[in-house]
Amino acid sequence: MTERVLVTGAAGRIGGYLRPRLARPGRTLRLLDIATPEDVGADEEVVTASVTDLDALVAASAGADAVIHLGGHSGEEAWDHILATNIHGTYTVFEAARRAGVRRVVFASSNHAAGFHPAVDPVPDDLPPRPDTYYGVSKVAGEALGSLYHDRYGLDVVCLRIGTCRERPTDARGLSTWLSPDDCGRLVEASLTCPSPGFRIVWGVSANTRRRWALAGAHEIGYRPQDDAEVFADEVDRRPVDTDSYVGGEFAGASFDAPA
């Protein structure tokens, strides 16, 4: 039987990282975005739609075994944009999954959901919300929706508080917060395949030598990171900034204040 996984925001950077890394015999990736993903493969289906369109999401979720929700703004935006796309759009994804009978949602949350917490060592998995931006608020709202849809409707929901997910870290903070594309694939695969995860929040980070974020929760769902940002240590700008003491780094700084 073919497994079908709906991926929202599939044309984005992390969607591009994940598509080849989640490809499996007998698995079809249904790619939903307002843009058309590049190089669509034989085991991929394309749906052109916004995550804010409930009817389109219900149709796209039909027959899916799981949803990976990546769609939305990937950084700070004006409140109206965050509200419409990141918050209402995430509600739409969960509600569509419920209506279509999908049993599992993997939600791309962010470290910025807890960005104003001090970056102690280790930062625990169960760190309560303390967002650093409107963007962080949207991730807190998504985690709360995941909790509600698990408790009320029985969905399995895994929220990934993702760090710096790029090909390589570019600054000193990234040496601790980096999530390599390969490890991102391993983390999402574990989230898709672990038995009965219930509702949980885990950090999305590689096995970095300078890592502060705990990996115990991610280990519980079967994630085994293999990459370490330390191999890039001589290539990045290692000058500290005054917000390095916060989980959210520069997102906790004054440059993200709303206009007066």
Beta strands, then each sheet from edge to edge (+ up, - down):
strand 1: 3-8
strand 2: 27-33
strand 3: 44-48
strand 4: 66-69
strand 5: 104-110
strand 6: 156-162
strand 7: 199-204
sheet 1: 3+ 2+ 1+ 4+ 5+ 6+ 7+
end
